[in-house]
Every structure is written in C-alpha cells, then in structure tokens.
Amino acid sequence: MKAVATSLTAIAAALISAGAIAAPNDPATLARIRDSAMQDNYAFERLADLTDLVGPRLSGSPGAAAAVEQVAEAMRKLGAKVTLQPVKVPHWVRGEEKGELVDYSGRPAGLSQRVVLTALGGSGATPAAGLTAPVLVVKDFADLKAHAAEVKGRIVLFNVPFDQEMADRGLAGPAYGHGAAYRFAGPKIAAEMGAAAVLVRSVGGADYRVQHTGASGLVDGARIPAAAVTAEDAMLMARLSARGPLKMHLTLTPQILPDADSFNVIADLPGTDKPDEVVIVSGHLDSWDLATGANDDGTGVAGAMGVLETLKKLNLQPRRTIRMIAWMNEENGTRGGKAYHAAYKDKAEKHIAGIESDSGGGRPFGLITSVSPQTVGLLKPVQDALEPIGANVIMRRDSAAGADLTLMEKEGVPMFEPLVDGHSYFHYHHTPADTLDKVNPYELQRHVAVLTSLSWYLANLDQPLGRVTVHGGDDD
Amino acid sequence: MKAVATSLTAIAAALISAGAIAAPNDPATLARIRDSAMQDNYAFERLADLTDLVGPRLSGSPGAAAAVEQVAEAMRKLGAKVTLQPVKVPHWVRGEEKGELVDYSGRPAGLSQRVVLTALGGSGATPAAGLTAPVLVVKDFADLKAHAAEVKGRIVLFNVPFDQEMADRGLAGPAYGHGAAYRFAGPKIAAEMGAAAVLVRSVGGADYRVQHTGASGLVDGARIPAAAVTAEDAMLMARLSARGPLKMHLTLTPQILPDADSFNVIADLPGTDKPDEVVIVSGHLDSWDLATGANDDGTGVAGAMGVLETLKKLNLQPRRTIRMIAWMNEENGTRGGKAYHAAYKDKAEKHIAGIESDSGGGRPFGLITSVSPQTVGLLKPVQDALEPIGANVIMRRDSAAGADLTLMEKEGVPMFEPLVDGHSYFHYHHTPADTLDKVNPYELQRHVAVLTSLSWYLANLDQPLGRVTVHGGDDD
C-alpha cells in the first residue's frame, strides 16, 4: 500500500508500509486492541484477587510477599517471561495508636476527648504507656516559626486544610501537594525544633473522620512519633486550643524492623525483531496498610497486567518487548524504582518509553507525556484510536514519570501516564476506604484500552521517540 | 382593634384583640422573633460547648452526666425555671471490638483480612479472646429463613444496602427504616435461630468505611454479640463468601452494667396567664458514643435552648408555659420519654403541643404536624412569618412525635417537628463523623427561628389546637 498525503492516513499508511507484517501498527489493529480491552474483565478480576484475597500490601509485610507471588503466577499463566527482581525494602510495622485530649479549658471533671488518628509511615514510637504533652496548633510553617520558642516538648499539630474545591476543579494533584508538604517535611522540621511529637491534618477531602496515612519523611535522625489526625479532630483541637491550653495523651507504638527482602515483578512480552528494546507499562504493587489499596495502586498494576492479557488474547506480538512491572515500595522508599535504575541505567537508551499508572482508577481522559512538543504529533494514531472511548486528550508536561520511573526519566527515557479524573481520589487514597468497591469496572476497562493501545503503538514504532531532557522534578 | 374579614389579617387581628398586651401573638412579634433568631449565635455556642467540651453522651456515661449539668446550668443562667427529672437509664459500655476474616477460598497462607466494625448498643460479648465461626451472608429475612438450617453456630451477616438514591430524593427516613429494621430485629431473630453472633451492614449512605452503631434490639433474653460492619466490609464478606466457605474471628467485649441514675433537663419559661398549660420544645441530650452527637441530637437540644434565649432576649413572656426539655436516653431505651409520660400523663390535656427536633441540623423547610387537616389553617401566621427564610412548608402526618414524645402523642397531644433536609443525615448519624463541623451555623439559626416562632405562637393561641387521635405509629 502506498502512503497518501493527508495526516492520519499518511501516518498510518507509512507505519503499515514500514514493516510489521503479522500485526501492523495500523488503525485497524489499534481499534481491535481498544475494543477487546473494553469487553474484558481480566484486569478487574486480577484487582479483585489482589485486594480481596491478599489485601493490604505494605513493604515488608506478608501481604506484599503474597502479592508478589500472586501477580507473578498470573503473568506466568499468561505465558509471559517473568523475573523477580530483588529489592531490599524498609520494614515499618504499625502498632497501637491512640489519642486523647486530657485537659482543656472548660473540660468537665473526669472527661477527655478521643482523637481519631493513625501513625505515619516511618513514625517513631512513644513509650508503651504513651506520652502526655501540651499541644501547639499551627496553621503553616511560618506560624511554626513564629512560635519557635514554644515547640520544645510539645505536640505540634499542622492544621492545614485540604482544598477540596481545588480538587473538584481538576487540581487534585496541587491540592494534595500543598497539604502533603506538611506530612513529608513537617515531622523532620518539628523534630529538629524539639517537638515531643508531631501531628498533621489528614491530607484529603473526605469529611467522614477518616485518617490518611502516608510517608512521614522521617528516614534517619530523630524519629519522633508522627501521626495524621482526621480533619474533624484537627478542627476540634484548634477550637479547644483557642479556648486555652490543651493537653494530649498520645500513644503510638510502631516498630522499625531490619530491611526486608522483596521484589519487583517483571513480566515480559518479548519483541519479535527488537527484543532488547523495551516499553515499560507499570503500576506499584505495595500499598499502605489501612486498606486494600484498590485505587493506590491496585488499578495501576491490574491495568498493566491487562495490557499483556489483551495482546496475548489477540495473539499480537510486538516488535519491541513490552515489559509489565509491578513495582515494590513506591509508598515509603521507592526502592523498587531505584533497584531497577541501578540494574538498567546502562541500557537506558534501549528503553523506548516508560508508562506508570498511579492516579487511581477514575475515568481516563487520555495521556500525559514528556515527549517533546515536536514529537507529540507522532501519537496521533493512538489519539484517534482512543477517540471513540473519550480518552484522546494528550497533555504534555516536562516530567511525566510516576515515582518509580523518576530515575529512568532522568536518563532520558520518554514517559507517559494516564490522564485521570482525580477529583475524589484523595477522599480515599491512603485511608481505610481505598477498597475494591471504589473502582468502576468499566473505567478500568478504559484504562486497559488506553495502556494497551499506547504500549502497542510505541513498541511497534519504526523509530524510537527520541530522548527527553528533564528540567523539573516530579513532586507527586 | 377590630377584626376584619380577610384571612391572615383576620387571624392576626383576632389574636391581637384577644389579650396578650405586653407581647401580642401578631405578625410583628413573630417577625421580631424570626429576625432575632436569624442573627443569634447562642444555639451554635451551646452546641459547641456540648460537643467540644463534653463530647459523646451515651446514657449512663460520665459524658451524659456532664451534659445534664452543662445544659441545666446554661438554662439557669438564662433565668429559666430548671427541674432535673430523675430517669433510670440502661448502662451499656463498649469494649474491645475486632473482626478478622481468618479463612476463605484463595487465601494466601498466613494472611487474614481485617473487618472494620463496631458493636451495636445492647450487644452481648464474645469470650475475651473472641470466637471463631463460619459466616452466613444473607440478603434479607426471607434469605435467612431459606438458610435456617445453616444458622446454628454461625455468624450471620445481614448484607442489606442503604439506598442513598432514596435518601437523595427526599426519602431518607424510609431508606433508613428499611435498613434499620435489620438492626432492630435481626439480632433477636438470629439469636433465636441459634446464631453465634450477628452482623448488620451499616445503615447509612457514606462510602468511607464508616461504621454506624445503634440499638441492637437486644434487651432481654439471649444477648448474642451484635455489631455493624461497614458497607465496604459487608461487600467484601459477600464477595469472599461467594468464592467459598468464609470463617471469621470476632471479638466484642461490651458490658451491661446496672441501670444508672440520670435526668431529663426541664427548663420552663412560665406562662403569664395560663402557666399550667404547656408547650414542649425539645431535643434529646444523650448520643451514641462514637462521636460527639452534633446532628443527633445536639442541634435539637441547642435549638430548643435557643427558643428560650430568643424570647428572653426580646423580653417576651408567653401566655402559656414554654418548656424546653433535653431528653435523656432516646437512643437506647427512651426512658426519659417514658418517665415524663408517667409523671405527666394525667396532665396530658394541659399539654397544648409537643415539639421534638431530632432530624439533624440540615436546612429546615418548615414543619411537620399531626394536627387535624381542619386545624392546619390555624398555623398560617407561623407560615407567613417563616416565609422570608424559606421555612414555610407545612406537612401534615398522622403522627409527628419524636421518639421521646410518642407516649404523649398517644394521650392526644398535638405534635410538631421541623421538616428538614435529611439527604446526608444518615451519612453521619450514629457514626464517628457526627461532629460539630457538620453543622452549618446559619441553618441552626434557621432552626431556632422555626422553633421559636412556632413555640411562641402556640403558647399564645386563644384556644388550644384540639386533641389528636393517633392511628399510625412512629417508626423513626
């Protein structure tokens, strides 16, 4: 077939004329991939296995180990080439957690008020019987600085509200980043100023007295006790503190155990003519421990697994290798991403593209990519294939790497992630409510359609996309 | 002034001509009441004191005792005539509560799944170390009956979803009633069939893994362990049960202590010329123990307190006595309502009307009343006064008594309650999330405007409203 001169037809025809005989990179094949994914429950079934049978999967836990086995076994069953890449992971284990406001102005004799809270990952421990200290409520870092003289020996509460209105308007990421900064950096700063413990207001828009855990940023040095209180409890503490001195009894008994052995699960669908060139499609397998991590990031892993299953079912063999990775330890160390980078940085130029899906299973509207503005146009066939399912928006950003691919992005690998409706993502993310029922099976099918179309297209391009220079960082 | 022949003017003029010189029952006075209430933070401040300083107020608890003192003291401070009416109340104390799915088809060795649950009021206890039993998931009473042979020795789960769509469409009460029937009646029925324990799916529309407690209906006979699991956990158990046999380890260690001494708080604003005739305006002071009972029923109590404060501030003395009652033990025994009835049933004809506000602090649209269709028209001046604040809808029902006034309604006393937007009420009701931040201070002002206008108008009517015959029951 001869290429004609108009855009899409030209590109498609050019690709078709270029090679891949058994399974060309043409609109018809992309449409078959999309339509097959949209009728396939495989990914949702894998997500149900992961969340219902295994459950929480914090790094170092028995759940994480079982998840590695389950995903590897499912990929073997598909006929993929499975490798378990060793990763040493932090091993932090939640203990008892209890908060009680034991004195405040206007308190009836004998009463106290319970505070709903949960330890942050990496938190230090209080004595087993807890500690009692006055509370200092601050609204931001400047406020903390203004009260520097009062920090020593106190329990510092960063009472920073999550801006759900921003999240509702499509700015969930920045809204999260604003609050999460206090969770990442606040504990260390308060510890260095002599605080007895540190509390952050849960980073999320839910108003159901839901506690949101997450990494505390405490990795070495003074590990003071650090917890997230619910939005409701933060507001209560602020109100009581406005009435007069407030005293709290806090018990947190997490343990930091020696680093544990774990794995990235790598499952290859080998390329036909360029097997050493790789397109990564991935999600992270570990989750926080309060829930079953359905949206964070069960949907990412199940979606990536669905890519291999869709291609296998259609008997489509890519020219380059499509590599499914279920990363270990995204949540509290990104050791999986670091191990991969250490092993593969010398082969960075063989990595054609990296995809990580880690924004939950909300409706995908299209793609985010870090390829150059000049290169974005090359993605037109993928856009066109995804147009009938309303997932054809392409957004370019200087960085588009999930946390596990940050180092590979710095090596120049072009990155992709789904562009997802995230307005309610932070209602559930890192809370006990991140459970299977929050995932719409139809939207997960749409994710698989997006991920598979993109992976297939990239793996079959005549020429790689070109290298990318990263200017900014990824602060998700 | 002489009465003229047209509706509102006629009624108002007739009332004015009839007596009450210092403070007539006229449109101008009702407007002053409404406007004053709409600019007054008294009720919200009392609600903040009750929820922030006292907190949870389950019958028999130190919180309930402190609440009695706090409300009585506030009413004395206003100059009301305060009586503490003794009430013996059930004394049930929550203990440890833990659920774990310890075996199921497809379970990786060594893993189990945590279940978020909370004991129902009146629940019996498991052994201290818990009990382990197979789970039987049923979808309704008919399904239980169909599996009658399997009940003995099992943990029965009533997996009955709350219909939030009904609640969103103005039918929150019936939606709640449908689910709550399993909480009220299910434990006893399952106990009589030999169940080892009983679980209900939380009755409420929130999807944040929130547990809803409430009365179990277990008051005598076999007190088996009874708990509410969250909607998410009920769905998980149903899915795992569909895969094969499911086994659970359940620990609930509540205690049933001897009945405790408590009180209804009664605060009278005595009538000028008919002090022995009474209009009750009330809410219930006790709450469940998981939260601070802001909407259930702090807003009812604070609203009723606001009635007395509004009239005091305007220096308005009613012709008949307006009686604020903060009921004790609405949630698990209605002993307060029973004690009042026992003491006052012989004076039922002196009770001109009863008002109980127990539908939360959502926007009030007007009133529900049990007065006869012929009498509803008499309320026109109240409707007109509430029209500028959008609270002038009057809905007639055969029964309009809150739980604490049911017995007085059966004596023929006409009943009233606010007509309230309840679409999100059951998201929070009986959960840990029923906290002060859920109450909009402006809506609470509107409640006080409604309650005060109504109380004042009824207390100053020339003729009582007439008796009411109750045909139906109140199943709220």
Interface residues (C-beta under 8 A of the other chain):
Chain A: A48 D49 D52 L53 V54 G55 P56 P62 G63 A66 E69 Q70 Y104 G106 R107 P108 A109 G110 L111 Q113 R114 V116 A206 D207 Y208 R209 V210 A231 E232 M235 L236 R239 L240 R243 A291 T292 H427 Y428 T431 P432 A433 T435 L436 D437 K438
Chain B: A48 D49 D52 L53 V54 G55 P56 P62 G63 A66 E69 Q70 Y104 G106 R107 P108 A109 G110 L111 Q113 R114 V116 A206 D207 Y208 R209 V210 A231 E232 M235 L236 R239 L240 R243 A291 T292 H427 Y428 T431 P432 A433 T435 L436 D437 K438
